[in-house]
Structures are given as C-alpha cells and as structure tokens.
Amino acid sequence: MIKVEPGKTRLGWIGTGVMGRSMASHLLRAGYAVSVYNRSSAKTKDLVDLGATLCKSPRDVAAQSDVVFTMVGFPADVEEVILGEAGVLNGLGPGSVLVDMTTSRPSLAQQIYTSAASKGVAALDAPVSGGDIGAREARLSIMVGGDRFVFDALEPLWTLMGKTFVYQGPAGCGQHTKMVNQILIASSMVGLCESLLYATRSGLNPETVLSSVSTGAAGSWSLSNLAPRIFKEDYSPGFFVNHFVKDLGIVLEEASKMKIDLPGVVLAKRLYDELKEIGHGDKGTQALWLVVNRKAE
C-alpha cells in the first residue's frame, strides 16, 4: 500500500467548487504536488496560483497521481469523472488510490470499488459534513467506506482536511453514514426555521433568543452557524439546496429498499423541493427560511 508523504506522493483533485477548492488548498499548503481538473477551469485559478497543475480531463489528472480525490455534484457526475471514457479509472495505475468525497449513492460506491479493484486500484467512498466553513477551516467530518488498511494509509491526508475522520466499514458505508447525517439535518433545518418564525411572530428578538437556546439542549451546528446567516439575509451556499434535494432523494430511495418510513425527511424534501421550484436551488440550505416564512404570510 502507498505511503503518503509530502514532496513524494502525487495527489489529484477533481471538483473545485465551494468545498473542494478549500480542501485541495490544504493539501497544496502542506507540500503535496496536486493536479486539478474542473469542468469550469476558472474555478481552479486560486489553486493554480498556489502551485497546482491544471489538467484537461479526469483521466489526465489520474495519469500523474498516486491518490485522486473527486468531489463533484451528482451521482451522474461521479459516474462520468470516474467510470467514463476520460475518467479517473482509465488513468490510474495499479497500486494507486481513488477517494470519492461526493455525497452519492451507496450502490454506486460499491460499483466503483469493484471496478477499481479489477484494475488493481483501491477505492474509498468518503463523503464529508461541515459545509464551506468546515472545508475552509479543515474541520470537516469525514465518513469513510472501503478497506480499512487503505483508510489508515491516508491518515496524513485526512488530518489536513478534517477534524473527525472515521472508518465506517466496507464500500458504501461512508455514503450510508452521510445519509444518516442528512436525515439529522433535514428535520433540524425545518425546526430551525419554524423556531425563528415563532420567535419573530411572538415579538421576540430572534438574535437574543439564539443567545439563550443555542447553548442549551436545543443547540446545534445549524443553529449556531446558519441562523446568523438568516438574520443577515445571507443565503450564499455553504451547501447547495440542489445538492441537498439530491441527498434527500437518495435517503428516501434507500429507505424504500429497507422498507422504513421517514416522515421527517419526506416533509423536509417537500419543502426543499418547493424552495428549488421557486428558483433558489443555488442558494444555501438556510434559504429554507424563505419558504417557511412565505407560508406564514
């Protein structure tokens, strides 16, 4: 198995969006050589300025990397950049490692693991939680599925991107864990917006209320980090509504397979679908406030 060392291990990064750009920058600043690709090359400029090498395709990134990270938008994007003709698996050599950090379908993670193994490549599914702030401050929670020895070998890289990184089990388990995370967030975001609506309509100062409730049993990351954005009418994306709708769809697909009902997720998805339909798909998840408040008018 590969031994990870700055100055020796060549890294690749595909997907330099809101979170991926920050995550890749931590690797560059730690002394790793990083090759990058993004469909919109303009989004790689900051990384290139830090010393990254811009490539023309995912396959080109893989051809000059020992470990490749992918962090794109949707399962279809994952299939294209990893399994496609110009994809990562057509560029990686035996003994290399592929790490998909996109939130995607557990079944796709298992398919990628099998396809990679047939080429002598190790594959991990490693979705994250923590949004733009966690990515920028290297405080992400990283949930990993695949082979344990591969997870252990990449520990020097996990520490550069996350505060918490936990091995969850075989291929697909990282994605299943991320679904648990999204289930928790789904209902809590509805509760957050409803609580702010109640505070506002009852004549309270929501910011003063937050100073009381955020440190008690009702406290949460979303309450501390996203409620202040709502107060400022800042709906910029730490995590896109479009992506959250995708994630909740995956949750419900998996729940159907397990024959379990998740009414909280059903409600949250209906509200986020409505938010998307009125044109806010590219905003952050805190924009749910716009729908909850609108319904109360």
MITI-293455 format. One line per field, with one value per residue (C-alpha): residue number from 1; residue in one letter; x, y, z. Coordinates in steps of 0.25 Angstrom, whole numbers, plus 2048, in hexadecimal, padded with zeros to 3 digits. Example, Ala and Ser with C-alpha at 12.3 -4.5 7.8 and 13.67 -1.06 7.14 Angstrom:
! MITI-293455
n = c(1|2) $
res = c(A|S) $
c1 = c(831|837) $
c2 = c(7EE|7FC) $
c3 = c(81F|81D) $
//
This chain:
! MITI-293455
n = c(1|2|3|4|5|6|7|8|9|10|11|12|13|14|15|16|17|18|19|20|21|22|23|24|25|26|27|28|29|30|31|32|33|34|35|36|37|38|39|40|41|42|43|44|45|46|47|48|49|50|51|52|53|54|55|56|57|58|59|60|61|62|63|64|65|66|67|68|69|70|71|72|73|74|75|76|77|78|79|80|81|82|83|84|85|86|87|88|89|90|91|92|93|94|95|96|97|98|99|100|101|102|103|104|105|106|107|108|109|110|111|112|113|114|115|116|117|118|119|120|121|122|123|124|125|126|127|128|129|130|131|132|133|134|135|136|137|138|139|140|141|142|143|144|145|146|147|148|149|150|151|152|153|154|155|156|157|158|159|160|161|162|163|164|165|166|167|168|169|170|171|172|173|174|175|176|177|178|179|180|181|182|183|184|185|186|187|188|189|190|191|192|193|194|195|196|197|198|199|200|201|202|203|204|205|206|207|208|209|210|211|212|213|214|215|216|217|218|219|220|221|222|223|224|225|226|227|228|229|230|231|232|233|234|235|236|237|238|239|240|241|242|243|244|245|246|247|248|249|250|251|252|253|254|255|256|257|258|259|260|261|262|263|264|265|266|267|268|269|270|271|272|273|274|275|276|277|278|279|280|281|282|283|284|285|286|287|288|289|290|291|292|293|294|295|296|297) $
res = c(M|I|K|V|E|P|G|K|T|R|L|G|W|I|G|T|G|V|M|G|R|S|M|A|S|H|L|L|R|A|G|Y|A|V|S|V|Y|N|R|S|S|A|K|T|K|D|L|V|D|L|G|A|T|L|C|K|S|P|R|D|V|A|A|Q|S|D|V|V|F|T|M|V|G|F|P|A|D|V|E|E|V|I|L|G|E|A|G|V|L|N|G|L|G|P|G|S|V|L|V|D|M|T|T|S|R|P|S|L|A|Q|Q|I|Y|T|S|A|A|S|K|G|V|A|A|L|D|A|P|V|S|G|G|D|I|G|A|R|E|A|R|L|S|I|M|V|G|G|D|R|F|V|F|D|A|L|E|P|L|W|T|L|M|G|K|T|F|V|Y|Q|G|P|A|G|C|G|Q|H|T|K|M|V|N|Q|I|L|I|A|S|S|M|V|G|L|C|E|S|L|L|Y|A|T|R|S|G|L|N|P|E|T|V|L|S|S|V|S|T|G|A|A|G|S|W|S|L|S|N|L|A|P|R|I|F|K|E|D|Y|S|P|G|F|F|V|N|H|F|V|K|D|L|G|I|V|L|E|E|A|S|K|M|K|I|D|L|P|G|V|V|L|A|K|R|L|Y|D|E|L|K|E|I|G|H|G|D|K|G|T|Q|A|L|W|L|V|V|N|R|K|A|E) $
c1 = c(800|804|80C|807|812|813|81C|81B|80C|806|7F7|7EC|7DF|7D3|7C8|7CC|7BE|7BA|7C1|7CA|7D3|7D6|7D8|7E2|7E9|7ED|7F4|7FC|800|805|80F|808|808|7FA|7F4|7E6|7DA|7CD|7C3|7C4|7D3|7D1|7CD|7DB|7E2|7E5|7EB|7F3|7F8|7FD|804|7FA|7FC|7EF|7EB|7E2|7DA|7D8|7E0|7EC|7EB|7EB|7F7|800|7FB|7FD|7F0|7E4|7D9|7CB|7C1|7B6|7A7|79E|79F|79F|7AB|7B2|7B0|7B5|7C2|7C5|7BF|7BF|7C8|7D0|7CE|7D7|7D8|7DD|7E9|7ED|7F7|7F7|7FB|7F4|7E8|7DB|7D3|7C5|7C1|7B4|7A7|7A1|79A|7A0|79D|7A6|7B1|7B1|7B1|7BD|7C4|7C2|7C6|7D3|7D7|7D7|7E1|7EA|7E5|7E0|7D3|7CD|7BF|7C2|7B7|7B8|7B0|7B3|7B0|7B8|7BD|7C1|7C9|7CF|7D4|7D7|7CD|7C5|7BF|7C4|7BC|7C3|7BF|7C9|7D5|7DA|7E9|7E6|7DF|7EB|7F5|7EF|7EE|7F8|7EF|7E2|7E9|7EB|7DC|7D4|7D3|7CC|7CF|7C8|7C9|7BB|7BC|7BC|7BA|7AD|7AD|7B3|7A7|79D|7A3|7A1|793|791|798|78E|782|786|788|77B|771|77A|77A|76B|76B|775|76D|760|766|76B|75D|757|761|75F|74F|74F|756|764|771|776|785|782|77B|786|790|787|783|790|798|78D|787|782|78F|795|79F|794|78E|79C|7A1|794|78B|794|795|785|785|78F|786|793|78F|79C|79F|7A7|79F|796|787|788|792|78A|77E|786|78B|77D|779|784|77F|771|776|77E|773|769|773|773|764|765|75D|764|759|762|76B|75E|75A|767|769|75B|75F|76D|766|75D|769|770|764|763|771|77A|781|78F|78D|792|789|786|77D|772|76E|769|75F|75B|759|751|747|744|741) $
c2 = c(800|80E|816|824|82F|83E|840|831|82E|834|838|83B|843|843|84D|85B|860|867|85C|855|861|863|855|854|860|85A|84F|859|861|854|852|848|849|84A|849|84E|84E|855|856|865|867|875|86F|869|876|878|86A|86C|879|871|867|85D|857|859|84D|84B|83F|836|82B|835|838|829|826|82F|82C|821|825|82C|833|836|840|843|846|83A|82B|82D|836|82B|821|82A|82E|820|816|81E|81C|828|825|822|813|814|81C|816|80B|7FE|802|80F|814|81B|823|827|832|836|832|827|81A|80F|805|80E|80E|7FF|7FE|808|7FF|7F3|7FA|800|7F2|7EC|7F6|7F4|801|803|80C|813|81A|826|830|83B|845|853|85B|867|86B|85D|85C|869|867|858|854|84A|83D|832|825|81A|80D|803|7FB|7FF|7FE|808|811|810|813|820|825|830|836|835|83D|848|849|845|845|838|82C|81F|811|80C|7FF|7F9|800|808|80A|818|81C|815|81D|82A|827|826|834|839|833|83A|847|846|847|850|85B|85A|85C|867|86F|86D|871|87E|880|87E|888|892|892|892|89F|89A|89E|891|894|896|889|882|886|87E|872|86F|86B|862|855|85B|85F|85A|85D|862|86B|872|873|874|87C|888|888|888|895|89B|896|88F|883|881|872|86A|85E|860|85E|856|84C|84B|847|83D|837|836|82F|825|823|820|816|80F|810|809|7FE|7FC|7FD|808|815|822|82D|838|836|836|843|849|845|84A|858|858|854|860|869|863|865|874|876|874|867|86E|874|86E|865|870|876|86D|879|87F|874|873|882|883|878|880|88D) $
c3 = c(800|7FD|807|808|809|805|7F9|7F5|7F4|7E8|7EA|7E0|7E3|7DB|7DE|7E3|7E8|7F5|7FE|7F4|7F2|800|803|7F8|7FC|80A|802|7FA|806|80D|802|7F9|7EA|7E5|7D7|7D5|7CC|7CC|7C1|7C3|7C3|7C8|7D6|7D6|7D5|7E4|7E5|7D9|7DF|7EB|7E2|7DD|7CF|7C7|7BF|7B3|7B8|7C4|7BD|7BB|7CA|7CD|7C4|7CC|7DA|7E5|7EC|7E5|7ED|7E6|7EB|7E1|7E1|7DE|7DC|7CD|7CE|7D7|7CC|7C1|7C8|7CE|7C5|7B8|7AC|7B0|7BF|7CA|7C9|7BB|7C0|7CE|7CE|7D7|7E6|7E5|7ED|7E9|7F4|7F0|7FA|7F3|7FA|7F1|7F1|7F9|7EE|7E4|7EF|7EF|7E0|7DF|7EA|7E1|7D4|7DB|7E1|7D3|7CF|7DC|7E1|7EF|7F1|7FD|7FE|807|808|811|81A|81F|813|80E|81B|81F|812|813|822|820|82A|821|826|81C|81B|814|80E|807|80C|81A|816|80B|815|81F|814|810|81F|81C|811|81A|825|81B|817|823|832|832|829|82C|825|823|81C|80E|801|802|811|810|808|811|81C|815|813|822|823|818|820|82C|825|81D|829|831|826|826|835|834|82A|832|83F|839|833|841|847|83D|83D|84C|84D|852|84D|845|848|857|857|850|85A|864|85D|855|862|867|863|856|852|844|83A|830|83B|83E|830|827|830|830|821|820|829|81F|813|80F|806|800|7FF|809|803|7F7|7F8|7EB|7F1|7FE|7F6|7EF|7FC|802|7F5|7F8|806|802|7F7|802|80C|802|800|80F|810|81A|81B|81D|81F|823|817|80E|814|812|804|800|806|7FF|7F2|7F3|7F6|7EA|7E1|7E5|7E0|7EC|7E8|7E8|7F6|803|80B|815|80A|80F|817|80A|809|817|819|80C|810|81D|815) $
//
